[in-house]
Amino acid sequence: MYAALLIGQVLFFLIILYVVWGSIGASEVLPIDHNTQLMLAAAGLIAVFFGARAIGNLFRDQALAKKQDAHEKLNTYRKSLLLRWVLAEGVNIMILIIALLQQNQTLLLFFAIGILVFLSFKPSPAAFAQAYQLSMQDEQLLR
C-alpha cells in the first residue's frame, strides 16, 4: 500500500510538472499571492511532519499502556502508518493542485520536501520492534 501511494503521488507530480512547465495551463486561477502560497505549503508540511509523528507516538503509547500482544501491536502500528500516509499524501496532493492552479514552479520544491517526509514514514520491521518494545521472541514470531 505504501508503494502504491508513493507511485500515485509521483505520477500525479509528473502530470502537474508537465502542465506547470508546459504551455497548456492557465495561470492565476486562484487569487493567492506567491508568498501566501509558499507559507501555506510550508505550514502544511510542518503540520504533517509533526502531526504524523504525534499520531504515531499516540498509537504506540496506547499500545504499550494496554500491554497489547505482538499481533495487536502490529495492527496498531499499521493503523498509525495509514494515518501518517494519508496526512502526508493529502498535503502533497494539495500542494500539487495549488501549483497547477497557480502555475507556480516553486511549489514543486515543497512537493519534493513532502515526498521526503512521506518516505520517512516507510514501514520497517526493526523500527516497529524497537518502538513497540517487542521481545526477541515476539519479533521472531512476527517474521
Buried (B, 14 or more C-beta within 10 A) or exposed (E): EBEEBBEEBEEBBEEBBEBBEEEEBEEEEEEBEEEEBBEBBEEBBEEBBEBBBEBBEEBBEEBBEEEBEBEEBBEBBBBBBEBBBBBBBEBBBBBBBBBBBBBBEEBBEBBEBBBEBBEEBEEEEEEBBEBBEBEEEBBEEEE
